[in-house]
Amino acid sequence: MTLPTSPFVLAASAEMLYLDSPFTERVVRIAERGFQVEIWDWSAKDLDALAATGATFSSMTGYLTGNLTDPDGIDALLSSARTSLEAAARLDCPRLNLHGTGLDDKGLPVRPVDVVTPDMWLTAVDTLSRVAELGEDSGRVFTLENLNLAVDHPGTPFARAADTLALVRAVGSPHLQMNLDLYHAQIGEGNLVELCRQALPYIGEIQVADVPGRCEPGTGEIHYPAIARALHNLGYTGVIGLEGWARDDSDAALDAFRDAFTTSVPVLPGHDGTADTTAAAVSS
């Protein structure tokens, strides 16, 4: 069977699909469907078994503990980022994902923050600059993911897409990019196409799921084919990862995801905004 062609690199999270299977088998099943694979906490995985699957790994968690602003937390984050880079080398994984602070097993911040002060912003930029240097030394990219505060991650500092974009822009390194999660952004900010335009020069990856429910495209309110069309017209050709649950079964979820992000969506005449968007984003 010939699969439809996408202008993007499509990946899917093994943490959220084929949950009836052992983890390594989940990776195999996703790869067999033609997708790259994303994982979270690598420390709980058999890396040798994952490497032996032959799957292409797109992204993994880039730290195990720590945060961007407290001295002890910064040391812990940098130390675990170095260890994460060693794990990434074993899987040949190019991107390592970060958040504004360490999260527990329920996705809640280990140390919730009510107010992010100016000093915290400056310290976070400095910490992320050091993270970017680690990425440069290893030839890999760290990505900073936006989250939502209303549903999944209350109390997380630097959670909004506007926050993560500001930090990535301030660091100004190709080894620190933005993981633009459109599920989280829809809950927290909306206006997704314009957000993609503004973030375009800084995006290392885009993650998707529908709202509400965090399942595959077509199960909620986000019209992902329109977003796919906008991204294609903007010239984006990078990774789009499904980080969502399967509403019914994982095969159907992957089919819906692929359908939403294929070249079956035509380019609209006069809507190629790559040059203008990049200029606007850099100057804003």
Buried (B, 14 or more C-beta within 10 A) or exposed (E): EEEEEBBBBBBBBBBBBBEEBEBBEBBBBBBEBEBBBBBBEBEEBEBEEBBEBEBBBBBBBBBBEBBBBBEEBBEBBBBBBBBBBEBBEEBEBBBBBBBBBBBEEEEEBBEEBEEBEEEBBEBBBBBBBBBBBBBBEBEBBBBBBBBBBEBBBBBBBBBBBBBBBBBBBBBEBEBBBBBBBBBBBBBBBEEBBEBBBBBBBBBBBBBBBBBEBBBBBBBBEBBBBEBBBBBBBBBBEBBBBBBBBBBEEBEEBBBBBBBBBBEEBEEEEEEBBBEEBBEEBEEE
